[in-house]
Amino acid sequence: MSFIKIIFSKEFAKHLGIVVLAGILTIVLVFWGLNLYTRHGEGFETPDFTGLTEQQFKNLVEKNELRYDIIDSVYIDDAPPGIVVEQTPAAGDLIKKNRKIFFTINSWTSEKVQAPDVIDYSVRNARVLLESFGLKVGNLIYVPSEYTNLVLGQHYKGKPIEPGTPLEKGSSIDLIVGKGLSNQTTAVPDLTGLTHEEAKESSQNLSLNIGACIYDSTVVSKEDTLNAFVWKQRPESLPGNQLRLGASIDIWLSTDSSYIMPDSVVTDTIETEIYEDLPDDDDQFDNEEEKFF
């Protein structure tokens, strides 16, 4: 029997039909099995775990038949320790049961940094170096020295600190600074309108310190403390006022802008009110003319 006759025979058509049907059935069964295995259409939105502690999100994870793993921690100063700050998948993403959620939480302990060596640096360069490490300049303690404005030592909480010592990020380091061999003085800066940090930096640029910080009743929160501005200082910034290097300036802070409102604004307001009460010139002339006649 020739090949062409075999192809067009009833027996060949029968077997071909069986193969095609078997293939179709296999494909249907595969897709049905995949849908069953992956639970297609049964997804739900990922809950928002942000701001929850492990004890809190653990119950929510179990309730939704999920799993979790804490993969990292970061330190955020103004956030409660132990709370979720990031999650994968993100809140609102479609997931299925038994999915693992990965969490990044806020560290329970402050981030540590190593104290740098700022000895033999100028005060300005020492500040830049400390800030690059996440640290701050505390007080400037001036001592007699042949080198002016050169850092001669670094202290933490009143004691010398060695370079490389672990410190909490944001800590302040006091600098021992040379003031030369004379009683050198500097002009008192005008700190009005500056925040505490700005006033501190401005003073330190002139080799001065910020002394007492007095906040008024408008400052009630941490955010207010950051936004409060200087409205009064002692000593004042007046022509001829001088302070020795390392001296302190006391400042008063508030969030009430009326404390530093220019006098011209008040004067203009008063003058406007006075002129509004005066009669119009034309009206006054008409009244006088009527009286004359």
PAKEVEX-868418 format. One record per residue (C-alpha): x, y, z; residue number from 1; residue in one letter. Coordinates in steps of 0.25 Angstrom, whole numbers. Layout:
N
X  Y  Z  NUM  A
...
! end
This chain:
293
0  0  0  1  M
5  14  -4  2  S
8  25  6  3  F
-3  33  0  4  I
-13  22  1  5  K
-9  20  16  6  I
-12  35  19  7  I
-26  35  13  8  F
-30  22  19  9  S
-41  21  29  10  K
-31  14  39  11  E
-21  26  38  12  F
-32  36  40  13  A
-37  29  52  14  K
-24  29  59  15  H
-21  43  56  16  L
-34  47  62  17  G
-31  40  75  18  I
-17  47  75  19  V
-24  61  73  20  V
-34  58  84  21  L
-24  53  94  22  A
-16  65  91  23  G
-27  75  94  24  I
-31  67  106  25  L
-17  68  111  26  T
-16  83  109  27  I
-30  85  116  28  V
-26  76  128  29  L
-12  84  129  30  V
-19  97  130  31  F
-30  92  139  32  W
-19  86  148  33  G
-11  100  148  34  L
-23  108  152  35  N
-26  98  163  36  L
-11  98  168  37  Y
-10  114  167  38  T
-24  116  172  39  R
-26  126  160  40  H
-37  137  164  41  G
-35  134  179  42  E
-25  146  181  43  G
-28  157  191  44  F
-21  170  194  45  E
-9  171  203  46  T
-12  177  217  47  P
-5  189  221  48  D
5  185  232  49  F
12  199  233  50  T
13  204  247  51  G
10  191  254  52  L
19  184  263  53  T
22  169  262  54  E
12  165  272  55  Q
1  173  265  56  Q
4  169  250  57  F
6  154  255  58  K
-9  153  258  59  N
-12  159  244  60  L
-3  150  237  61  V
-9  138  243  62  E
-23  143  241  63  K
-21  144  226  64  N
-13  130  225  65  E
0  137  221  66  L
14  135  226  67  R
25  146  229  68  Y
39  148  230  69  D
47  160  236  70  I
58  163  226  71  I
64  176  231  72  D
64  187  241  73  S
67  202  240  74  V
67  213  250  75  Y
57  225  249  76  I
59  235  261  77  D
45  240  261  78  D
38  226  259  79  A
34  216  270  80  P
44  204  271  81  P
40  191  266  82  G
29  196  256  83  I
28  192  241  84  V
34  203  232  85  V
34  195  219  86  E
27  182  214  87  Q
28  174  201  88  T
18  172  194  89  P
13  186  197  90  A
0  189  203  91  A
-11  187  192  92  G
-4  177  183  93  D
-12  164  180  94  L
-7  152  187  95  I
-11  138  190  96  K
-12  130  203  97  K
1  124  209  98  N
9  136  202  99  R
21  140  210  100  K
22  155  214  101  I
35  162  216  102  F
37  173  226  103  F
47  184  229  104  T
45  189  244  105  I
50  201  251  106  N
62  197  260  107  S
60  195  275  108  W
74  202  277  109  T
79  215  272  110  S
89  214  260  111  E
103  214  264  112  K
114  222  257  113  V
129  223  260  114  Q
135  236  266  115  A
144  242  255  116  P
157  249  259  117  D
155  264  257  118  V
168  268  265  119  I
176  278  257  120  D
165  282  249  121  Y
159  296  248  122  S
145  298  255  123  V
138  299  242  124  R
144  286  236  125  N
142  279  249  126  A
127  282  248  127  R
127  277  234  128  V
134  264  237  129  L
125  261  249  130  L
112  264  242  131  E
117  254  231  132  S
117  243  242  133  F
103  247  247  134  G
109  254  259  135  L
107  269  264  136  K
117  279  270  137  V
113  282  284  138  G
120  293  292  139  N
133  300  288  140  L
142  301  299  141  I
153  311  297  142  Y
167  310  304  143  V
179  318  302  144  P
188  313  291  145  S
197  319  280  146  E
187  313  270  147  Y
174  321  268  148  T
162  313  264  149  N
169  300  264  150  L
163  287  270  151  V
172  283  281  152  L
163  272  287  153  G
149  265  286  154  Q
140  262  298  155  H
127  254  300  156  Y
119  256  312  157  K
130  263  319  158  G
141  253  316  159  K
151  251  305  160  P
147  242  294  161  I
156  234  285  162  E
154  233  270  163  P
147  220  266  164  G
138  220  279  165  T
124  215  276  166  P
113  226  278  167  L
99  227  276  168  E
96  235  263  169  K
92  249  266  170  G
101  250  278  171  S
108  263  281  172  S
123  265  283  173  I
129  277  290  174  D
142  282  284  175  L
154  288  291  176  I
158  300  283  177  V
170  309  283  178  G
167  324  285  179  K
181  329  283  180  G
190  336  294  181  L
181  349  295  182  S
167  352  300  183  N
161  352  286  184  Q
147  356  284  185  T
136  356  273  186  T
124  364  270  187  A
110  359  276  188  V
102  353  264  189  P
87  356  261  190  D
80  343  263  191  L
66  348  262  192  T
57  339  253  193  G
67  328  253  194  L
63  313  257  195  T
71  307  269  196  H
80  300  259  197  E
82  312  250  198  E
85  320  262  199  A
95  310  268  200  K
102  309  254  201  E
103  324  253  202  S
109  326  267  203  S
119  315  265  204  Q
124  321  252  205  N
128  333  261  206  L
134  324  271  207  S
122  326  281  208  L
112  316  288  209  N
97  316  290  210  I
94  316  305  211  G
80  316  311  212  A
69  313  301  213  C
55  318  307  214  I
43  313  299  215  Y
30  320  301  216  D
16  314  302  217  S
14  313  287  218  T
24  302  287  219  V
17  289  290  220  V
22  278  281  221  S
35  273  275  222  K
31  279  262  223  E
29  293  269  224  D
43  292  275  225  T
49  290  261  226  L
41  301  255  227  N
42  311  267  228  A
50  324  264  229  F
58  333  272  230  V
51  346  276  231  W
60  350  287  232  K
75  349  291  233  Q
84  353  302  234  R
93  360  300  235  P
87  367  289  236  E
93  370  275  237  S
96  385  277  238  L
108  393  270  239  P
120  391  279  240  G
115  379  287  241  N
126  369  287  242  Q
128  355  294  243  L
141  347  297  244  R
142  335  288  245  L
135  323  294  246  G
125  332  302  247  A
110  328  301  248  S
97  335  296  249  I
84  332  303  250  D
72  331  293  251  I
57  332  294  252  W
49  324  284  253  L
34  324  279  254  S
25  320  268  255  T
17  333  269  256  D
22  342  257  257  S
16  355  264  258  S
29  355  273  259  Y
37  359  261  260  I
27  367  253  261  M
34  379  247  262  P
30  392  254  263  D
26  398  240  264  S
15  388  239  265  V
9  392  252  266  V
11  407  249  267  T
4  406  235  268  D
-8  398  241  269  T
-10  410  251  270  I
-8  420  240  271  E
-18  413  231  272  T
-29  413  242  273  E
-27  428  245  274  I
-28  432  231  275  Y
-40  423  229  276  E
-47  431  240  277  D
-44  444  234  278  L
-55  450  225  279  P
-52  451  210  280  D
-46  465  206  281  D
-57  468  196  282  D
-68  464  206  283  D
-62  473  216  284  Q
-61  485  206  285  F
-76  483  202  286  D
-80  483  216  287  N
-72  496  219  288  E
-78  503  206  289  E
-92  499  211  290  E
-89  506  224  291  K
-84  518  217  292  F
-96  520  209  293  F
! end
